[in-house]
């Protein structure tokens, strides 16, 4: 049954991810797109909290959580092999000072596997890092279209992680991430004659950047019982500054536009000589990032925690685009959340074994557009529903939030994000009880 659910889940989100853009946010116009949340539905349902570690869920945000001891609760047998896959759907209402619109997108968010080997743990998988998906228009004072912008693509991340438990409660880990992908965008400037009628031929600029590069993430995790019932968990991660290589193309199209359907018909194409401008190959800086957090709880019962993230987004630069009306400032995020389980081993009530999660987050994205800092707020809720054995569960989450502002002719997004994941576990390494 679980295998059938998994195949249906992957098929559905694979279709959706190819059918639609990974985002519909106008703020994905800047930089290399909107930063995607690196974490599971479980993390996201707790406001993005990244510090919690247990033996049956993958924590994609801290590689130290892959390491650990065998489980006392299961006669000191090995931790289970963990497989997780997740996706989501977002619906946003975009508001400006004089108009509004509704957009939506569906995404495939992550695919990951964790394998324990003694005190070591290894993980690998695939997830999106950034996403670009926008369709914007500027209008003249007389109400006609001045400029039309379109963008798509994004940066993906394939990762290999290793964690090791140094002492009973202290673990260390590292992620090695290979980033790859491409970003395409077009700018169509409309020209009109003296009577205000559009010219027969228009010009469109098209850009494509193919991105690739490595970066690393180092993590520590510590947990200990501070009373007979209460456990302390704390964690920190650090990603140093790294570079992404961008191989760029730019060309200009002369085209006509069907006034009734809006279809474009290309007449002529001219390639821009980016090599002469030393822009055919550029380096983009991925800024350093630091996260620290702590929380307390009763194992297999409840947990509450807080973590803080600081990112040197002011270090980001993209030589290919120098006049986009945006500056970058240091970003930060605060997450507060937790979970509650009525009775994890109940045999009489299914709902007693459900995990109930909630959290909030406050974020300064690091974007500053027209002298306005772009901030984001989200409030999340979720449940973890047992599926099959006690080790596996389906996770449902919803996040309600807001991004941006209508000040300075900008756009405010009111969004609702729905997330769904399967967290499947199996015992590959069982101790033999009979010879």
C-alpha positions in Angstrom: 0.0 0.0 0.0 2.8 2.4 0.9 4.6 1.7 -2.3 1.5 2.5 -4.3 0.9 5.7 -2.4 4.5 6.7 -3.1 4.3 6.1 -6.8 1.1 8.1 -7.1 2.5 10.9 -5.1 5.7 11.2 -7.2 3.8 10.9 -10.4 1.3 13.7 -9.4 4.0 16.2 -8.4 6.3 15.4 -11.3 3.4 16.3 -13.7 2.6 19.4 -11.7 6.2 20.6 -11.5 6.7 20.4 -15.3 3.2 21.8 -16.0 3.7 25.0 -13.9 6.4 27.3 -12.7 7.9 26.7 -9.3 6.8 30.1 -8.2 4.5 32.9 -9.3 6.1 35.6 -7.2 7.0 38.9 -8.9 9.9 39.1 -6.5 11.5 36.2 -8.3 12.5 38.8 -10.9 15.5 39.7 -8.8 18.8 37.9 -8.4 18.6 34.2 -9.2 15.0 33.9 -8.1 13.0 33.4 -4.9 14.9 31.3 -2.3 13.0 28.0 -1.7 12.6 26.6 1.8 15.2 23.9 2.4 13.4 21.5 4.7 10.7 19.0 5.0 7.0 19.6 5.5 7.5 18.7 9.1 10.0 21.6 9.5 7.8 24.0 7.6 4.7 23.1 9.7 6.6 24.3 12.7 7.4 27.7 11.3 10.6 26.5 9.6 12.1 25.2 12.9 15.3 23.2 12.1 16.7 22.1 15.4 14.6 18.9 16.2 16.1 15.5 15.7 14.5 12.1 16.0 15.1 8.6 14.6 12.2 8.5 12.1 12.2 11.9 10.3 14.8 13.4 8.0 16.1 16.9 8.9 17.4 18.4 5.6 18.5 21.6 7.3 21.2 20.2 9.6 23.5 17.4 8.4 24.5 16.6 12.0 21.1 15.0 12.5 22.1 12.1 10.2 24.5 10.7 12.9 23.3 8.9 16.0 23.3 5.8 18.2 21.2 2.7 17.9 17.8 2.9 19.5 17.4 1.8 23.1 13.6 1.7 22.6 14.0 -1.0 20.0 16.5 -3.3 21.9 19.5 -1.2 20.7 18.8 -2.0 17.1 19.9 0.2 14.2 18.0 3.4 13.4 15.6 2.9 10.4 16.5 3.9 6.8 14.4 7.0 6.1 12.9 8.1 2.8 11.1 11.3 2.3 9.4 13.0 -0.6 7.4 16.2 -0.6 5.6 18.8 -2.7 3.2 21.7 -2.4 0.7 24.1 -3.9 0.7 27.8 -3.5 -2.1 30.3 -4.1 -1.3 34.0 -3.9 -3.3 37.2 -4.2 -1.1 40.0 -5.6 -2.0 43.6 -4.7 -0.7 46.9 -5.9 -2.1 50.4 -5.4 -4.4 50.2 -8.4 -4.9 46.6 -9.2 -4.9 43.0 -8.0 -4.5 39.5 -9.4 -4.5 35.9 -8.3 -1.7 33.4 -9.2 -0.9 29.8 -8.2 1.8 27.3 -8.7 2.5 23.6 -7.8 6.0 22.4 -6.9 8.0 19.3 -6.3 10.0 20.2 -3.2 12.4 17.4 -2.2 13.4 13.8 -2.6 15.8 12.4 0.1 17.1 9.2 1.6 19.0 8.7 4.8 20.9 5.5 5.7 22.4 4.8 9.1 25.7 2.9 9.5 26.6 2.7 13.2 27.2 6.2 14.6 27.5 7.5 11.0 24.5 8.5 8.9 24.5 9.3 5.2 21.9 11.2 3.2 21.5 12.2 -0.4 18.7 13.8 -2.5 17.5 16.5 -4.7 15.6 19.7 -4.1 15.1 23.2 -5.7 17.2 26.0 -4.3 15.7 29.0 -6.1 12.8 29.4 -8.4 11.9 32.0 -11.1 8.4 32.5 -12.4 7.0 35.9 -13.2 4.9 37.8 -15.8 5.0 41.5 -15.3 3.9 44.6 -17.2 4.6 48.3 -16.9 2.1 50.8 -18.2 2.5 54.4 -19.6 0.5 57.3 -18.1 -1.9 57.0 -20.9 -2.7 53.4 -20.0 -0.9 51.5 -22.8 1.7 48.8 -22.1 5.3 50.1 -21.9 7.3 47.0 -21.0 6.5 43.3 -20.5 8.8 41.0 -18.5 8.7 37.2 -18.4 11.0 34.8 -16.5 11.3 31.1 -15.7 13.7 28.5 -14.4 15.7 28.3 -11.2 18.6 26.7 -9.4 18.4 23.1 -8.2 20.5 21.3 -5.5 21.7 17.7 -5.5 23.2 17.0 -2.0 25.3 14.4 -0.3 25.4 14.5 3.5 27.3 12.7 6.3 26.8 12.9 10.0 28.7 11.4 12.9 27.9 11.1 16.6 31.0 12.3 18.5 29.6 11.7 22.0 26.3 10.5 23.4 24.6 13.7 22.7 26.8 15.6 20.3 26.8 15.1 16.5 28.6 16.8 13.7 27.8 16.8 9.9 28.5 18.3 6.5 26.5 18.8 3.3 28.2 18.9 -0.1 25.8 20.5 -2.5 26.0 20.6 -6.3 23.9 23.5 -7.6 22.7 23.4 -11.2 20.0 24.9 -13.4 19.2 27.7 -15.8 17.3 31.0 -15.8 15.6 32.5 -18.8 14.0 35.9 -19.0 12.7 38.3 -21.7 12.0 42.0 -21.9 9.7 43.3 -24.5 9.6 47.1 -24.9 6.6 48.5 -26.9 7.0 51.4 -29.3 4.2 53.6 -30.6 3.7 56.1 -33.4 2.6 59.7 -33.0 -1.1 58.6 -32.9 -0.4 56.2 -30.0 -0.7 53.1 -32.2 1.8 50.3 -31.7 4.5 50.0 -34.3 4.3 47.0 -36.7 7.7 45.6 -35.5 8.8 45.4 -31.8 12.0 44.4 -30.2 12.5 41.8 -27.5 15.6 41.1 -25.4 16.1 37.5 -24.3 18.7 36.2 -21.8 19.6 32.7 -20.6 22.0 31.8 -17.8 23.2 28.2 -17.2 24.3 27.9 -13.6 26.6 25.4 -11.8 28.8 25.3 -8.7 29.5 23.7 -5.3 28.8 24.9 -1.8 29.0 23.3 1.7 27.0 23.4 4.9 28.4 22.4 8.3 26.2 21.5 11.2 26.3 20.6 14.9 23.6 19.1 17.0 23.4 18.5 20.8 20.7 16.8 22.9 20.5 15.8 26.5 18.0 15.0 29.2 17.9 17.9 31.7 15.3 16.2 34.0 13.7 12.8 34.1 11.2 13.9 31.5 12.6 17.0 29.8 15.1 16.9 26.9 17.1 19.8 25.6 18.0 20.0 21.9 20.2 22.7 20.3 21.8 23.1 16.9 23.8 25.4 14.7 24.7 25.4 11.0 27.1 27.5 8.9 27.3 27.8 5.1 30.4 29.7 4.0 30.4 32.0 1.0 30.7 30.2 -2.4 30.6 31.0 -6.1 28.3 29.9 -8.8 29.5 29.9 -12.4 27.0 31.5 -14.9 27.4 30.9 -18.6 25.3 33.6 -20.3 23.6 34.2 -23.7 21.8 37.2 -24.9 20.0 37.9 -28.2 17.5 40.4 -29.6 14.4 39.5 -31.6 12.5 41.7 -34.0 8.9 40.5 -34.0 5.3 41.3 -34.7 2.5 40.7 -32.3 -1.0 39.6 -33.2 -3.4 42.2 -31.8 -6.2 39.7 -31.2 -4.3 36.7 -29.7 -1.1 38.3 -28.5 1.0 35.7 -30.3 4.5 36.7 -31.2 6.1 36.1 -34.7 9.8 36.5 -34.9 11.2 38.3 -38.0 14.9 38.5 -37.2 17.3 37.5 -34.4 20.7 39.1 -33.5 23.1 37.5 -31.0 24.7 39.9 -28.6 28.5 39.6 -28.2 28.7 39.1 -24.5 32.3 37.9 -24.8 33.4 41.3 -26.0 31.8 42.7 -22.8 33.4 40.0 -20.7 29.9 38.8 -19.7 29.7 35.5 -21.4 30.9 33.8 -18.2 30.4 35.4 -14.8 30.6 34.4 -11.2 27.7 34.8 -8.8 28.3 34.9 -5.1 26.1 32.8 -2.8 26.2 34.5 0.6 27.2 32.9 3.8 24.5 31.8 6.2 24.4 31.0 9.9 21.6 29.4 12.0 21.4 28.8 15.7 18.5 27.5 17.8 17.4 25.6 20.9 14.3 24.0 22.4 13.0 21.7 25.1 10.4 18.9 25.2 9.3 15.5 26.4 10.5 12.8 24.0 7.7 11.3 21.9 5.3 13.8 23.5 5.9 17.5 22.8 8.6 19.9 21.8 8.9 23.7 21.5 11.8 25.7 20.1 13.2 28.8 18.5 15.9 29.4 15.9 17.5 32.4 14.3 19.1 32.7 10.8 21.4 35.4 9.6 22.5 35.5 5.9 25.0 37.9 4.4 22.8 38.7 1.3 24.6 42.0 0.9 27.5 39.8 -0.5 25.3 38.7 -3.5 26.2 40.2 -6.9 25.3 39.4 -10.5 27.5 41.3 -13.1 25.1 40.5 -15.9 22.3 42.6 -14.4 23.4 45.9 -12.8 20.4 48.1 -13.3 17.3 46.3 -11.9 16.4 48.9 -9.2 17.3 46.5 -6.3 19.9 46.5 -3.7 20.8 43.6 -1.3 21.0 43.9 2.4 21.7 41.3 5.1 18.8 38.9 5.5 17.5 37.4 8.7 14.7 35.0 9.9 13.2 34.0 13.2 11.3 30.7 13.6 9.2 29.6 16.6 7.3 26.4 16.7 6.8 22.9 18.0 4.6 19.8 18.0 2.4 17.7 20.3 1.5 14.0 20.3 -1.4 12.9 22.6 -0.2 9.3 22.9 2.4 8.0 20.4 1.9 4.3 21.2 -1.9 4.2 21.6 -3.5 1.0 20.3 -7.1 2.1 20.9 -7.2 5.5 19.2 -5.7 6.3 15.8 -5.9 10.1 16.4 -4.0 9.8 19.6 -0.9 8.9 17.5 -1.2 11.9 15.2 1.5 14.6 15.4 0.0 18.1 15.7 2.4 20.9 14.6 2.3 24.7 14.6 4.7 27.7 14.2 5.3 31.2 13.0 8.2 32.9 11.2 9.4 36.4 10.6 11.8 37.1 7.8 13.7 40.0 6.2 14.4 38.5 2.7 17.4 40.7 2.0 15.8 42.4 -1.0 15.5 46.2 -1.0 13.4 47.5 -3.9 12.8 51.2 -4.3 14.2 51.8 -0.8 11.7 49.4 0.7 12.9 46.3 2.6 10.9 43.2 1.4 9.8 41.3 4.5 7.8 38.1 4.9 5.6 36.6 7.6 4.2 33.1 7.8 1.9 31.2 10.2 1.8 27.4 9.8 -0.1 24.4 11.0 0.3 20.7 10.2 -0.4 17.1 11.1 1.6 13.9 10.8 -0.7 10.9 10.1 0.5 7.4 10.8 0.7 5.3 7.6 1.3 1.5 7.5 3.7 0.9 10.4 4.6 3.0 13.4 7.6 4.2 11.5 6.0 5.9 8.5 3.6 8.8 8.2 2.0 11.2 5.8 2.5 14.9 6.6 0.0 17.6 5.7 0.8 21.3 6.2 -0.7 24.7 5.5 1.0 28.1 5.8 -0.7 31.5 5.6 1.4 34.6 5.2 2.4 37.8 3.5 5.3 39.1 1.5 6.2 42.6 0.3 4.3 45.9 0.5 2.3 48.2 -1.7 4.5 51.2 -0.7 6.7 52.7 -3.4 4.5 51.2 -6.2 5.5 47.6 -5.1 3.4 44.5 -4.8 2.1 42.8 -1.7 1.5 39.0 -1.8 -1.0 37.3 0.5 -0.3 33.6 0.1 -1.6 30.3 1.3 0.8 27.3 0.9 -0.3 23.7 1.1 2.3 21.0 1.6 2.1 17.2 1.4 4.9 14.7 2.1 5.4 11.0 2.8 8.0 10.0 5.4 8.7 6.3 4.9 10.9 4.2 7.1 12.2 0.7 7.0 14.5 -1.6 9.0 17.3 -2.7 6.8 19.8 -3.6 9.5 18.2 -6.0 12.1 20.1 -7.9 14.7 19.8 -11.6 14.3 18.0 -13.2 17.2 18.7 -16.8 16.3 21.9 -18.5 14.9 
